[in-house]
Amino acid sequence: MKLLKDILFGVRILDVLGSTLVAINNVNSNSKNIKKDDLFIAIQGASADGHEFIETSINEGAIAIICEKIPKIINKNVTYIHVSSSSQANAIIARNWFNKPSEKLTIVGITGTNGKTTTASLLFQLFKNSGVKSGLISTIKISIHNSNYPTQHTTPDPWEIQKYLNKMSEQGCKVVFMEVSSHGLIQNRVSGIQFKGAIFTNISHDHIDYHKTLDNYVAAKKILFDNLNQSAFALYNLDDVFGETMILECKAKKLSYGILGNADIKARILESHISGTLISINQKECWLKLIGDFNVSNACAVYGAAIQLGMAPDIALQGMSALEPVDGRFQKIEGPNNIMGIVDYAHTPDALEKTLNNLQKFRKPSQRIITIIGCGGDRDKEKRPKMASVSASLCDYLILTSDNPRTEKPESILKEMENGLEKLEKKHCISIEDRREAIKLACQNANPGDIIVLAGKGHEKFQEINGEKTPFDDALILKNMLMDVQA
């Protein structure tokens, strides 16, 4: 148990009714989980308002309440803490509950539409391989040096974040690399975390269903940089139109990286192959096992962050040459008859365009590109026709299929995607609702040497339909299907 006054340190309090010297057994924002002597945090969510469950939580045994609105009926045996933001208070209380682990760690946050997972994962690999005990919080997994844990969100809820940061601290980690999503920033999931550095990758069309406008989306990403202090570093992509916007009024040390502009960390592509890329960073050569211009940009960010964290330039470049590609990010699957499969998480028009454009550079005249793509249900509908249009313009044969339909009808999603196709493009396109059948068709129709691009789900090991998640591994299914139908 902890005293209420101790776990409130740093919370912006407007008013207090009752004593803060009460002992708290546990903290919860779900009234169903409240037990005797717990603290209930009433949070205004997207689908429910926690303030409506204050009385229920008290009946279940809550001894203290965090709220943005003091209830009309006051229980004299309960302490009420009036705050301006319950979600922010929740994150700071979580930090205090676990004894402020971020102050014992060097934490670097990575934000942007695309490239977060790759950049965070490569940095984790680089430092881990160099013998530094490291942590990773990413879309794919949470890692504490050699131990891996599953995660369901790019940026988990504050209690999960703080729990794992505490574990990382206890197990001797020195540096942690964390993906920071726009949702996580808006919902205050990372409030109270002391970031040593932040990296901005890029902005493209995504999550407009949640943020409503692109300006709101950009502003959400910028929160990470606005909260940095003078001892931190801010590393931003100069090639992106929103790069310099991110660091406006930022107090941290500012450094740019890029391929096109005159950046502080400047990369040039010397050779590009399907097996990797030879690059020059600030006039020092480095061979990468990574493919594509976008991965060169990610590598630039990795190099810049490594230098800011004290790694010697030559050691950083040597270590980068050994880095392995991240699962589900331009992941190569080699099949029979020289057929190449590419499994990629690209789920925005911009990411898909970059993936397919890079393949155009490697393909031979005889090679066809067959693309399989879907769009998630209950998410941004505006990008659906754009995804189909981009795919059709950059491949020879297009198969539209299901991604994670969630609660939407797959056929409705497919029709919205089809609306982005021109009449001639529809002649080289087919819609197949069943994703497994779509993959099978692509494998059956692939000629020797062709390239099959399976985009959208990347590392995910499930497919969500009507609230039910069933096992579905794009890379494994594509590999097995190629072996079956091409044998």
Secondary structure, 3 states (H helix, E strand, C coil): CEEHHHHCCCCCEEEEECCCCCEECCEECCHHHCCCCCEEECCECCCCEHHHHHHHHHHCCCCEEEECCCCCCCCCCCEEEEECCHHHHHHHHHHHHCCCHHHHCEEEEEECCCCHHHHHHHHHHHHHHCCCCEEEECCCCEEECCEEECCCCCCCCHHHHHHHHHHHHHCCCCEEEEECCHHHHHCCCCCCCCCCEEEECCCCCCCHHHHCCHHHHHHHHHHHHHCCCCCCEEEEECCCCCHHHHCCCCCCEEEEEECCCCCCEEEEEEEEECCEEEEEECCEEEEECCCCHHHHHHHHHHHHHHHHCCCCHHHHHHHHHCCCCCCCCCEEEECHHHCEEEEECCCCHHHHHHHHHHHHHHCCCCCCEEEEECCCCCCCCCHHHHHHHHHHHCCCEEEECCCCCECCCHHHHHHHHHCCCCCCHHHHEEECCCHHHHHHHHHHHCCCCCEEEEECCCCCCEEEECCEEEECCHHHHHHHHHHHHHC
